Amino acid sequence: MSESEGHTASPVRASTRRQARNPRLRLACLRCQRRKIKVGGWLCTGGKGENTGSECVDGESARLRDFPRAYITNLKDRVKWLESIIHEKCPYVDLSQGPNCENLKTVLNGESTPVVAQVEPGASNPEQSESRAASSHEIGLVSLGGSQDPRYIGPSSGYFLARVMLTKGSSPGISGSRDTAFPTDLIETVQSAASLPAREIADQICDAFFESLHATYPVLHRPTFDRVLDKMYTLQYDDPAACFQVYMVMALGSLVVSQRLKAILPCERYGLSALRYFDRINVENSLQGLQCLLLLLIFTLHNPHVRVNIWHLNYQAIAAAVDLGLQRDVTTQAGISLLEQEMRTRIFWVVFMMDRIIATTMGRPIGLRDEACDLRLPRMLDDMDIMTAGSPHSHSSAFKPIAYSIHLFRLAKLNSEIKYVANSVVRQTPVYAYPAVIDIYEWQASMLEQINQWEEHIPAGDGTPATQHLETACRIQGHTLRMVLLRPSPAIPKPTREALEKCHASARESLRLLNKLYVRSTLIHSWLTFHAVVLSTLSILYCVKMVPDLRQQTDVAELMSDLSISSSILSATGEHWSGARRCRDTLDELGRSTIKDLLAQDGPAPTREPSRRRGRATTTTPISLSDVDLSTDAMAFTPMIEPSAFFDDFLGNDSFANCFPDESSTNIDEIVRNMFQDDTTATAFG
């Protein structure tokens, strides 16, 4: 055999020898190789390295270095590539949480290791200790899905209630579901835009919008809208703002009809048709453009598939309103028509009210302050009355739905004062602001009386289903604001016993009213409805937990009924918002534990006194630590929620921290995370 042939055959023989060699040479770790420790044919577990403290390093072979090193390098590169994809597509997945070195033997022996976050029960974060001295407005820095930086969720959102109702540790069924969330790209369905339906169907869809949502957010003029709709069916009408408004009304009306009739209507497709015109609309410098902006904001609140940031959209609407001068009282004396005057006023109040609703729900500052505006209310004129104002028949005796809109605008003014006083994060009133509140409890009682008077003057309506729905919706918003006033806040971190009892009553009544709409199939599922159900349920459980008398007087059957209502509504809402089902599961666990604690109370419960009589006889002494049993046994009924890497540690001041012992403080709550981190609301509520 020639030299060349021998040279050519050598790699083949080397490969054959490489395959025939004992695999233990490359399976042993570096320490076992140096000490000549045999490994028995399986992957080396480090010998006694774990006892000596030495690191188990992959072993090398001078003769076989090429194959294992290239293979391992390839695996490492592939892992890095896969992690980069996860970072891009699933930024909410914490890759630092996984099987640690302690589980290495289990992995090497072929057993599976559950991938869960390992948290030492007794471990404490130094930053958490320092955060105890932070101000109460830093309660919630929430890392929402799809975002890298934490987002601020403040006290008026009810964040504190969810925060204190959960404790360390976890029930695996509650907190483990978050890791299985799908990327947004896999959830959203790609749909094509829809054209207008038959005119008769379009009229019914538009009627559903104007009878329900438009009575709450009166941003359009119905006769003007009808004329535009006629043109779109008879002419080749291509005005961008008008076409956007028609398709967006179709989208919102379809959403209302589909939820009421449990039918499938193409509301998202109508929304896509509307968005085709949006980039051609003069949003910043026209009243019609601001109407389009508000319609998009309303649609985003009611549809979980819209990828628009509501917080930014809200401030864009405020900027447009101020730029157009809607905050000032411009009347017909300035040369504008009565129609323009009333539409300017109505649109201003919709912007004003939406700012208060979003700011309160998210616990963020108000964007448009009251003292910068002429807070004049619209006239009691319906859309047709505006067109015929001054004629003999312009003031008819028929009921006007605009009355509900005006009444909700009045509630927005009360909401402003509560945000300024109760939820201000800086308690020192500057010299240029309004006079400081001397007695905060007296102010709270005064605000409560104003809300009660507002509720007494809710328009009665004409008895039609539409007005009955609007009346119920007004009462729900009244109870929601009452809970915001009576819950713990930066100004009143320790509410009185009487305040918590009234908060408990409002929370229960809010759930009953929501259930009333739900049973009638008139409940319009939105992110605000979702938030109202969760916070009402949390308020009930919180008040029962914090007030010993209320805990003793609570009827278990009534509490079970309230929790059943909450669970049913959240199950229905979960058909639209996936986070609602996760919140339902967590609230069910909290409710079961609360009921178990109530049933375990020693001695018969005292006879319940009617809540109205008890409310008047109760003193307004703030609850102190001696009034509340915060022992370990008393807190044992609270289910344990696993700490999560999605949130920073709880940042609360001493007044919040002292309400509960250190062993009962928890991670940032799973419930509020599900509300703000739903696959769509994470983007919507940036």
ZAMARGU-4260 file (C-alpha; in steps of 0.2 Angstrom, whole numbers, plus 5000, padded with zeros to 4 digits):
<rodrens>
0) 5000/5000/5000 | 5007/5017/4995 | 5010/5031/5007 | 4996/5041/4999 | 4983/5027/5002
5) 4989/5025/5020 | 4987/5043/5022 | 4970/5043/5015 | 4964/5028/5025 | 4970/5035/5042
10) 4955/5046/5045 | 4943/5032/5042 | 4953/5021/5054 | 4954/5035/5067 | 4935/5037/5066
15) 4933/5018/5068 | 4944/5018/5084 | 4935/5034/5090 | 4918/5025/5090 | 4926/5009/5097
20) 4934/5018/5112 | 4925/5017/5129 | 4913/5032/5130 | 4918/5034/5149 | 4933/5044/5143
25) 4923/5059/5137 | 4909/5056/5150 | 4919/5059/5165 | 4921/5076/5173 | 4938/5085/5173
30) 4941/5081/5192 | 4937/5062/5189 | 4948/5061/5174 | 4963/5068/5184 | 4960/5057/5199
35) 4957/5042/5188 | 4939/5039/5195 | 4928/5027/5185 | 4911/5033/5181 | 4902/5017/5177
40) 4896/5021/5159 | 4884/5035/5163 | 4886/5054/5164 | 4898/5058/5178 | 4889/5066/5194
45) 4905/5074/5200 | 4911/5060/5212 | 4914/5068/5229 | 4916/5085/5221 | 4899/5091/5229
50) 4906/5087/5246 | 4923/5095/5243 | 4916/5111/5236 | 4924/5109/5219 | 4915/5114/5203
55) 4910/5099/5191 | 4918/5104/5175 | 4915/5095/5158 | 4930/5083/5155 | 4941/5084/5140
60) 4950/5071/5130 | 4966/5075/5121 | 4962/5062/5108 | 4943/5065/5107 | 4943/5084/5109
65) 4936/5088/5092 | 4919/5079/5093 | 4913/5083/5111 | 4919/5101/5111 | 4911/5105/5094
70) 4895/5096/5099 | 4894/5106/5115 | 4898/5122/5107 | 4884/5119/5094 | 4872/5115/5109
75) 4877/5131/5118 | 4875/5142/5102 | 4858/5134/5099 | 4852/5137/5117 | 4857/5156/5115
80) 4848/5157/5099 | 4832/5149/5107 | 4833/5161/5122 | 4835/5176/5110 | 4818/5170/5102
85) 4810/5169/5119 | 4816/5186/5124 | 4809/5193/5108 | 4792/5184/5107 | 4789/5180/5125
90) 4797/5195/5135 | 4787/5190/5151 | 4796/5173/5153 | 4809/5174/5166 | 4823/5163/5159
95) 4833/5165/5175 | 4820/5154/5184 | 4823/5135/5180 | 4831/5119/5187 | 4846/5123/5198
100) 4862/5113/5201 | 4854/5104/5216 | 4842/5095/5204 | 4856/5090/5193 | 4856/5072/5199
105) 4838/5070/5195 | 4840/5077/5178 | 4855/5065/5174 | 4845/5050/5180 | 4832/5054/5167
110) 4819/5061/5179 | 4809/5077/5175 | 4811/5092/5185 | 4797/5104/5186 | 4802/5122/5180
115) 4796/5133/5194 | 4803/5148/5203 | 4812/5142/5219 | 4811/5155/5233 | 4817/5153/5250
120) 4803/5156/5263 | 4815/5165/5275 | 4824/5175/5262 | 4822/5194/5263 | 4827/5206/5250
125) 4837/5221/5256 | 4827/5232/5244 | 4811/5227/5252 | 4816/5233/5269 | 4821/5249/5262
130) 4805/5251/5252 | 4795/5251/5268 | 4799/5269/5271 | 4794/5273/5253 | 4778/5284/5250
135) 4761/5275/5247 | 4761/5281/5229 | 4774/5268/5225 | 4763/5254/5230 | 4763/5247/5212
140) 4777/5245/5200 | 4770/5232/5189 | 4779/5223/5175 | 4766/5221/5161 | 4767/5208/5148
145) 4776/5214/5133 | 4786/5228/5142 | 4803/5228/5150 | 4800/5242/5162 | 4788/5242/5177
150) 4772/5252/5175 | 4764/5262/5189 | 4748/5256/5196 | 4743/5268/5210 | 4732/5267/5226
155) 4715/5273/5219 | 4715/5257/5208 | 4712/5246/5223 | 4729/5239/5221 | 4732/5239/5240
160) 4717/5228/5243 | 4723/5214/5231 | 4740/5216/5238 | 4736/5213/5256 | 4724/5199/5253
165) 4737/5187/5247 | 4752/5179/5256 | 4768/5171/5253 | 4770/5154/5246 | 4758/5147/5233
170) 4745/5136/5228 | 4752/5129/5212 | 4735/5130/5203 | 4734/5149/5205 | 4751/5156/5200
175) 4757/5143/5189 | 4746/5147/5174 | 4755/5163/5170 | 4770/5154/5163 | 4758/5146/5150
180) 4753/5162/5142 | 4754/5163/5123 | 4762/5176/5113 | 4751/5189/5107 | 4755/5185/5089
185) 4747/5167/5092 | 4731/5174/5100 | 4726/5188/5089 | 4716/5182/5074 | 4721/5190/5057
190) 4704/5196/5049 | 4700/5206/5034 | 4690/5222/5034 | 4671/5221/5033 | 4660/5231/5021
195) 4644/5239/5027 | 4629/5227/5029 | 4611/5229/5023 | 4604/5246/5028 | 4591/5238/5039
200) 4604/5228/5049 | 4615/5244/5050 | 4601/5254/5057 | 4598/5241/5071 | 4617/5240/5075
205) 4618/5259/5076 | 4603/5260/5087 | 4611/5248/5099 | 4626/5259/5100 | 4616/5275/5103
210) 4605/5268/5116 | 4619/5261/5126 | 4636/5267/5125 | 4633/5284/5117 | 4621/5289/5132
215) 4637/5287/5143 | 4649/5294/5130 | 4639/5307/5120 | 4653/5311/5107 | 4642/5311/5091
220) 4626/5320/5085 | 4613/5307/5079 | 4605/5317/5065 | 4622/5322/5058 | 4628/5304/5059
225) 4612/5298/5050 | 4615/5310/5036 | 4632/5303/5034 | 4626/5285/5034 | 4614/5289/5020
230) 4628/5296/5010 | 4638/5280/5012 | 4624/5270/5006 | 4619/5281/4991 | 4635/5289/4985
235) 4653/5285/4984 | 4657/5295/5000 | 4675/5295/5005 | 4677/5308/5019 | 4690/5300/5030
240) 4683/5306/5047 | 4665/5302/5042 | 4669/5285/5036 | 4679/5281/5051 | 4665/5286/5063
245) 4652/5276/5053 | 4663/5260/5054 | 4668/5263/5072 | 4649/5265/5077 | 4646/5249/5067
250) 4660/5240/5077 | 4654/5246/5094 | 4636/5242/5090 | 4640/5225/5084 | 4650/5222/5100
255) 4634/5227/5110 | 4622/5216/5100 | 4634/5201/5100 | 4636/5201/5118 | 4617/5203/5121
260) 4611/5190/5109 | 4626/5179/5111 | 4628/5180/5092 | 4644/5182/5081 | 4645/5198/5073
265) 4661/5205/5064 | 4664/5219/5076 | 4683/5218/5074 | 4682/5218/5055 | 4672/5234/5056
270) 4685/5241/5067 | 4698/5236/5054 | 4688/5245/5041 | 4688/5261/5052 | 4706/5260/5055
275) 4710/5261/5036 | 4704/5279/5037 | 4713/5284/5053 | 4729/5290/5046 | 4720/5302/5034
280) 4711/5311/5048 | 4716/5328/5056 | 4715/5322/5074 | 4724/5336/5082 | 4716/5351/5074
285) 4698/5347/5071 | 4683/5343/5082 | 4678/5329/5070 | 4695/5321/5072 | 4694/5322/5091
290) 4677/5313/5090 | 4686/5299/5080 | 4700/5298/5093 | 4687/5296/5107 | 4677/5282/5097
295) 4694/5273/5096 | 4697/5275/5114 | 4679/5268/5118 | 4682/5254/5107 | 4699/5250/5115
300) 4690/5249/5132 | 4677/5237/5126 | 4687/5226/5114 | 4702/5215/5120 | 4710/5213/5103
305) 4714/5231/5100 | 4732/5235/5101 | 4731/5253/5106 | 4739/5261/5122 | 4724/5269/5131
310) 4735/5279/5143 | 4743/5288/5128 | 4727/5289/5119 | 4719/5297/5134 | 4732/5311/5135
315) 4731/5313/5116 | 4713/5317/5118 | 4717/5329/5132 | 4729/5338/5121 | 4717/5339/5107
320) 4703/5346/5118 | 4714/5359/5126 | 4721/5364/5108 | 4704/5366/5102 | 4699/5377/5117
325) 4685/5365/5123 | 4689/5368/5141 | 4683/5386/5139 | 4665/5391/5138 | 4663/5397/5120
330) 4645/5401/5117 | 4634/5407/5102 | 4639/5425/5107 | 4656/5421/5099 | 4648/5417/5082
335) 4646/5398/5083 | 4630/5389/5081 | 4620/5380/5095 | 4625/5363/5088 | 4643/5367/5089
340) 4642/5375/5106 | 4633/5359/5113 | 4645/5347/5104 | 4660/5356/5111 | 4653/5355/5128
345) 4648/5337/5127 | 4665/5332/5119 | 4674/5341/5133 | 4665/5332/5146 | 4668/5315/5138
350) 4687/5319/5138 | 4685/5325/5156 | 4676/5310/5162 | 4687/5297/5153 | 4702/5305/5161
355) 4695/5303/5178 | 4689/5285/5175 | 4706/5279/5168 | 4716/5289/5181 | 4706/5281/5195
360) 4706/5264/5188 | 4725/5264/5185 | 4729/5274/5201 | 4738/5287/5191 | 4737/5307/5191
365) 4723/5316/5183 | 4729/5324/5167 | 4716/5339/5165 | 4714/5349/5181 | 4697/5356/5186
370) 4703/5374/5190 | 4710/5375/5172 | 4692/5373/5164 | 4676/5381/5163 | 4665/5367/5171
375) 4649/5372/5162 | 4637/5357/5159 | 4628/5354/5143 | 4610/5360/5141 | 4596/5348/5144
380) 4593/5346/5125 | 4593/5330/5115 | 4600/5329/5098 | 4584/5333/5089 | 4581/5347/5101
385) 4597/5355/5097 | 4591/5356/5078 | 4574/5364/5083 | 4579/5375/5098 | 4569/5390/5099
390) 4554/5382/5089 | 4537/5380/5099 | 4539/5361/5100 | 4557/5361/5105 | 4554/5358/5123
395) 4545/5342/5123 | 4540/5333/5139 | 4548/5316/5134 | 4562/5309/5143 | 4579/5314/5137
400) 4594/5301/5138 | 4606/5316/5139 | 4600/5318/5157 | 4610/5302/5161 | 4626/5309/5152
405) 4624/5325/5162 | 4622/5316/5178 | 4638/5306/5175 | 4647/5322/5171 | 4643/5328/5189
410) 4649/5312/5196 | 4666/5315/5187 | 4668/5332/5197 | 4666/5322/5213 | 4679/5310/5207
415) 4691/5324/5204 | 4690/5330/5222 | 4693/5312/5228 | 4708/5310/5217 | 4715/5327/5223
420) 4712/5324/5242 | 4712/5306/5246 | 4724/5300/5233 | 4737/5314/5232 | 4754/5306/5235
425) 4761/5323/5243 | 4752/5327/5259 | 4759/5345/5261 | 4747/5356/5252 | 4757/5370/5242
430) 4753/5388/5245 | 4746/5390/5227 | 4733/5376/5229 | 4716/5375/5236 | 4715/5377/5256
435) 4721/5361/5264 | 4709/5349/5272 | 4710/5351/5291 | 4699/5336/5296 | 4701/5322/5283
440) 4687/5312/5291 | 4675/5326/5291 | 4680/5329/5272 | 4677/5310/5269 | 4659/5311/5277
445) 4655/5327/5267 | 4660/5318/5251 | 4650/5303/5255 | 4635/5313/5258 | 4638/5321/5241
450) 4639/5304/5233 | 4623/5299/5242 | 4614/5315/5235 | 4620/5312/5218 | 4613/5294/5219
455) 4596/5300/5225 | 4595/5311/5210 | 4598/5299/5196 | 4585/5301/5182 | 4571/5289/5184
460) 4569/5287/5165 | 4553/5282/5155 | 4553/5263/5160 | 4560/5257/5144 | 4574/5243/5145
465) 4586/5256/5138 | 4583/5269/5152 | 4583/5255/5165 | 4600/5249/5159 | 4607/5267/5160
470) 4600/5270/5178 | 4608/5254/5184 | 4624/5258/5176 | 4624/5275/5185 | 4621/5267/5201
475) 4636/5255/5198 | 4647/5270/5195 | 4641/5278/5211 | 4645/5263/5221 | 4662/5261/5213
480) 4667/5279/5217 | 4660/5276/5235 | 4672/5262/5237 | 4686/5272/5230 | 4682/5285/5244
485) 4680/5273/5258 | 4695/5261/5254 | 4712/5263/5262 | 4721/5278/5253 | 4736/5288/5255
490) 4726/5301/5265 | 4716/5289/5275 | 4727/5273/5277 | 4717/5267/5291 | 4698/5270/5287
495) 4686/5270/5302 | 4676/5255/5306 | 4660/5264/5299 | 4669/5268/5283 | 4674/5250/5280
500) 4656/5244/5284 | 4649/5256/5271 | 4662/5251/5259 | 4657/5233/5261 | 4639/5237/5258
505) 4643/5247/5242 | 4653/5232/5236 | 4639/5220/5239 | 4627/5231/5230 | 4638/5234/5216
510) 4639/5215/5213 | 4620/5214/5214 | 4618/5227/5201 | 4631/5220/5189 | 4622/5203/5191
515) 4606/5211/5187 | 4612/5217/5171 | 4621/5200/5168 | 4605/5190/5171 | 4596/5201/5159
520) 4610/5199/5146 | 4612/5218/5145 | 4629/5218/5154 | 4642/5225/5141 | 4658/5217/5145
525) 4673/5229/5145 | 4689/5231/5154 | 4680/5243/5166 | 4667/5230/5170 | 4681/5217/5173
530) 4689/5229/5185 | 4673/5234/5194 | 4669/5215/5198 | 4686/5211/5204 | 4688/5226/5215
535) 4670/5224/5222 | 4674/5206/5227 | 4691/5211/5234 | 4683/5225/5244 | 4670/5213/5252
540) 4684/5200/5257 | 4695/5214/5263 | 4682/5222/5274 | 4676/5205/5281 | 4694/5202/5286
545) 4698/5219/5293 | 4683/5222/5304 | 4680/5210/5318 | 4662/5214/5320 | 4658/5213/5302
550) 4667/5196/5302 | 4656/5190/5316 | 4640/5196/5308 | 4644/5190/5290 | 4631/5177/5284
555) 4641/5163/5276 | 4626/5160/5264 | 4626/5178/5258 | 4645/5178/5256 | 4644/5163/5246
560) 4630/5171/5235 | 4641/5186/5232 | 4656/5176/5227 | 4645/5165/5216 | 4639/5181/5207
565) 4657/5187/5205 | 4663/5170/5198 | 4649/5169/5186 | 4652/5187/5179 | 4671/5184/5178
570) 4668/5167/5169 | 4657/5177/5156 | 4670/5191/5155 | 4684/5177/5152 | 4676/5174/5135
575) 4684/5190/5130 | 4698/5194/5143 | 4708/5179/5147 | 4714/5187/5163 | 4697/5187/5170
580) 4697/5168/5172 | 4714/5169/5181 | 4706/5182/5192 | 4691/5171/5195 | 4702/5156/5200
585) 4711/5167/5213 | 4696/5175/5220 | 4687/5158/5222 | 4702/5152/5232 | 4702/5168/5243
590) 4683/5165/5245 | 4684/5147/5250 | 4697/5151/5263 | 4687/5166/5270 | 4672/5155/5271
595) 4682/5141/5280 | 4688/5154/5292 | 4671/5160/5296 | 4664/5143/5299 | 4678/5140/5311
600) 4674/5154/5322 | 4671/5149/5340 | 4654/5152/5347 | 4638/5157/5338 | 4638/5173/5328
605) 4628/5187/5336 | 4611/5192/5328 | 4613/5203/5314 | 4607/5221/5316 | 4600/5230/5300
610) 4615/5238/5292 | 4606/5255/5291 | 4603/5256/5310 | 4621/5250/5313 | 4629/5263/5302
615) 4621/5277/5312 | 4625/5270/5329 | 4643/5266/5324 | 4657/5278/5330 | 4670/5285/5318
620) 4685/5279/5328 | 4700/5274/5317 | 4704/5255/5317 | 4720/5252/5327 | 4731/5237/5328
625) 4723/5231/5344 | 4706/5230/5335 | 4711/5218/5322 | 4717/5200/5326 | 4733/5199/5315
630) 4740/5183/5323 | 4746/5169/5313 | 4731/5159/5316 | 4719/5173/5311 | 4729/5175/5294
635) 4730/5156/5291 | 4714/5157/5281 | 4722/5167/5267 | 4728/5157/5252 | 4746/5158/5248
640) 4751/5165/5231 | 4768/5161/5224 | 4780/5176/5223 | 4783/5181/5205 | 4797/5188/5195
645) 4785/5199/5185 | 4784/5212/5199 | 4795/5222/5211 | 4793/5220/5229 | 4778/5229/5238
650) 4783/5247/5241 | 4772/5253/5256 | 4774/5266/5270 | 4773/5262/5288 | 4755/5266/5289
655) 4751/5252/5276 | 4765/5240/5282 | 4759/5241/5301 | 4741/5235/5296 | 4749/5218/5293
660) 4763/5208/5300 | 4779/5205/5290 | 4775/5186/5289 | 4759/5191/5280 | 4765/5202/5267
665) 4766/5195/5250 | 4772/5197/5232 | 4763/5209/5221 | 4746/5202/5218 | 4741/5190/5205
670) 4724/5197/5203 | 4729/5215/5198 | 4742/5208/5187 | 4729/5198/5177 | 4719/5214/5175
675) 4733/5224/5169 | 4744/5211/5161 | 4731/5202/5150 | 4738/5199/5133 | 4730/5214/5126
680) 4728/5226/5141 | 4747/5225/5144 | 4748/5235/5128 | 4732/5245/5130 | 4736/5251/5148
685) 4755/5254/5145
</rodrens>
